[in-house]
Amino acid sequence: MKARLDRASALPHGRVMKDRILFVCLGNICRSPAAEAVMRAKAPHLTVDSAGTAGWHQGKAPDTRARAEGARRGYVYDDLRARQVTRADFERFDVIYAMDHDNLADLRAIADGPARLELFLGDTDVPDPYYDNSFPRMFDLIEARCDALLRG
């Protein structure tokens, strides 16, 4: 019987991993933790994490405005803490989704491992709501994309 690989990634030496997803934005306090919270709620069978390309907010909780919008939608993720992407993440995850083109370029510059690097929205950035307070729009985009990813 042939093994199904539709939801797995084949790696060198015949190693196969289940879906492990890392979401990455700049500071890991707005977009990527929101995506982590949404995907965890929609697909608890997946291994999901988030990180930032910059380490400015390491150890801090997600932005209070993001958490408030998330809570309005049923996502509670007060327990998450910001962290910076590490080289080990390229081994630990099957796919790493960057929230914008700048983050994708930063990830490509340090990529060292089999993880696939992709822009979360395909060819469009998830706008950073930190300065313009566009948290509802950010969640709309993240929810829609998570749904599409899970539909395949």
Secondary structure, DSSP 4 states (H G I P E B T S, - for coil): -PPP-TTEEE-GGG-EEE-EEEEEESSSSSHHHHHHHHHHHH-TTSEEEEEESS-TTTTPPPPHHHHHHHHHTT---TT----B--TTHHHH-SEEEESSHHHHHHHHHH--SS-EEEETTSSS----TTTT--HHHHHHHHHHHHHHHHH-
